[in-house]
Structures are given as structure tokens and as C-alpha cells.
Amino acid sequence: MTGSNWDFRLPTAVHFGWDRLSTLPDMISNLGGRHVFAMIGRSFLNRVGEAGLKQLVGSADLTIFTDIEENPSIGTVDTAAARCRECGADVVVAIGGGSVLDAAKCVALLQRNEGSIREYLYRERKPAGRGLPLIAVPTTAGTGSEVTPFAVVTDREKNAKPAIAYPEAFPDHAIVDPALTLSMPTAVAVSTSLDAMTQALEGFWSTRANDMTRAMAFRAIVLIFRNIEAACLDKDRDAIEKVTLGSVIGGTQMAMIGNTALHPLSYPLTLDYDLRHGLACAIYVPAFLRFNKAELGPWFDDLLTVLGFGTVEEFALAFEAKMEKLGAPTRLSTLGVTREAIPDIVRNGVGRSTDFNPRKLTPETMVEILETML
């Protein structure tokens, strides 16, 4: 092979396996943690209780913050950052879904970098250095947030979802324990798993992909596509482990190259149509498979062969069928989207990663794609 030239680095130490959460006290101790600021999803705290959470952090003092909404806002992040500063924490631990982990990355960063997260979202400031040490523990298999520097924060004033992507925001440690995903409600499992699948597909066809990231995306797609139904609908432990593994592998490649057009297009659907993030990403997959078909290249043929499909169209149809079986929407019209609304979705759904789609996109072509989805 000629022309291969790339770099790869993951600052986050990843700890994968069943019951790895039990290693948390030693990890906190090794980081020199004496006071933990714990950002916790409410469902996890309800499950273990404050006493159980205290046990999980060992001998360190503990301050708990749970007021983190889905799609966390600038106000929530700034409030949590102030609370963390006031309590004198020296380690941040985040246990929850992607929203909790994204918010925690921002909070940890702000402990040693002045100002509001708003200033970093809009690049009015850049971090002077890393924040407090952060241990990220996902309770969903989907976002990959535990191994990326990305954090999406909702700006309610602008009805927008800007993001940070600073290297300083990488978590120090990620504990990826499939056992923590067992209690996910089916709707959450479906959405997060489809999010992971979409991220892997975007990474696989991205113009920024390299040999390492594409190999990881390939493995993630195969693991998730083959196991998503058994994991979400049957709660099969082996399938759950494989989807969780696919999620963290897919998140790792995403940390290096980001997404393409589908993730920015998802934001208008979450903000204006109240659709879960993963569903808002995956709904575009079949249409973009068809649009990108001519530019997917021979490596995509290898993926189709492994998955048992002869053409991209066969894969797109199978993806739609899988979404229907999972109870995920496949048409924009079922969300209440009208033809007249599509130009606004396109206008608000263009991001920095849109340019990395393998086939060039214009506002006109994006409108045409979305019109096929009504």
C-alpha cells in the first residue's frame, strides 16, 4: 500500500470488562483524589443510593451533582462548574449517559480555565491547559463520549448545539463496564446503540479516515449491526458486551476524526422535534448510504461482504428493516416534518463536519436527500 500517512494518539486510558467499576476507588486514589465531585445520572444514583455511591469512591470526600438534563445547557454546565470549585474537589467522576459525560468534561476543564463554557463553545477563549482529572464511566452503550474530547452543550438562547473539541477535554480514564448498561430501558438502549452505529459508519466513510480509524470503524459496525437487536430487545449479555465494545471502539476512532454530515443534521431534530439523539442520527443513514454510494470505495465492498450484502442498496434496506424492528422512526414525516420545514432543517443542520462527507454536499442536494425521507 502506498500513500498511507497518519497519526494516532488516545490520551484516555480505557478499562473494559464486566465489573470493572470496582476499580474506581483505586483509580481515584492513584490520581491523588481526596475530594470527588461526582456528576451522576439520576437513574444510576436511584439504583445505588448515596451510600452505595460513597462506597464506590472509597475513602475520598464526596460532593454529588445530579441536575443534568438530556442535552445539557450552558447554564447547567456553568452551575456545576461553580459547585465543583466551591467544594474544593480535586477529581471529577462522571457516571451516566452521554449528556452526563459531556457536561463533566466541560466542568473538569473549567476548574483550571477561567470563564463560562459559552466562551469555549464559541472559541472566544481557548484552554490554557487541562482541567481536573476526570474519570468517565458510561452507563449507556452508544455515545463514545468517554474516549473523546467532544462535548455538545445546548445554547437555549440561540436554539443551537455547539460543541467543544479541545484535546484538553479528553477524560483521563474511561471505565467501560457492560454490566452498567443492563438496566437501560429499551428505548434508551435502542437510541444509544444506533448512535454508536451511526458514528462508526460516518467514521468509515469520512474523507478524514485513515487506516487505523477505518479498521476500528469496520470492527465497530460489524459488532453493533450483528448484535443490536439481541442486545436491545432480548437483553442478551453476550450481545450487550459486543455492542458496548463496538461503542467504545467506534468512539475511539471518532475521537481522532470526528463525524460527517449526519450528526449536525440530527441537532434540528432533537431541538425542534424532540427526537432522541441516536434516533435523530440513524434516521439519515439509509438515505445517505444511497447518496454516497458512488464514493464509498472498495473498502466499503469489503464491509458489505462481511455483513452478507451484495450491494449498498441491500444494506440500506436491511438497516431500515432493523430500525423498524427496533421501533425507531425511518421517515421524517412520522416526526411531523413537512416539505416546507426541510430547508430550515438543512440550514440549521450544517456543521464543521459536513465537509467530510465522501460526496460533496450543497444545501440544494441536502434538501433533495431529506425530501426522499418524507
C-alpha angles and dihedrals in degrees: 000000000000131000096036109142122152148132129225130188132157114191092189120090107223122210111189131182148074115308094004088138086082088073092064098096092053091046091053091048093049089054090054092249116173098157121032124203101205118200103195136182110240094234092055092048090049089053099049102023126215092286091053091048091050088054091052094058095047120208097348122111113253138218115181126208119184105157095108116131126203105275093020117228132228089251093054093050094048092047092050092046091054091048091050091051093048094053094051096236119177098189131039119211119190121193116175145057128321094286092056093046094047092050092047092053089056093045093050090048093051093056091076100023121067128234139031123316085241089072092055094044090056094037095243085131134024124208114266089206145327121313129225118321110276130203111195119201115181119208092188129060104227125056100065086209091138091072103035136078091224124111123174115207126184118237101203094187092059096030087233139126109220120175142208119228103176118147087228089068097065111119114246093224135015120199107197108188116171089203090071092062096054094090096050112127111246093249091054092045091052094048096046094044091051089049089056091047092050092048091052093049092048089049091049095054098033117123086226093059119120134189094275098044093043091052089052093046090050092054093045093051093050094047095048099039093051096045109029097097095048091045097048103032104029100029088225108179096216091050091046090053091050094048090047090050091048089051096054093043090049091046091052094056090044089055089062101044110011125218134299131225102318100069097053089045089055094062098074088051092053095043101040104024100033094234120157112258098244093048090048090056099042095048088073097050101090094046093048092046087058094044094047095042097109093051101044096095135205094302088065088054087059090054092050090051093052091048092047100248128129098201142021089247091058089052092048091051092047090049091053091048091050091050091051091050089051092050094247120144117253101181128061092217091066087063092054095259112151129198089251091057096054098084089055092050089051093046092052094037101064115104140165090273095055090086091062093068108119093236118050114258129207127181088254095053091045090054089050092051093050092047089061087058098059 
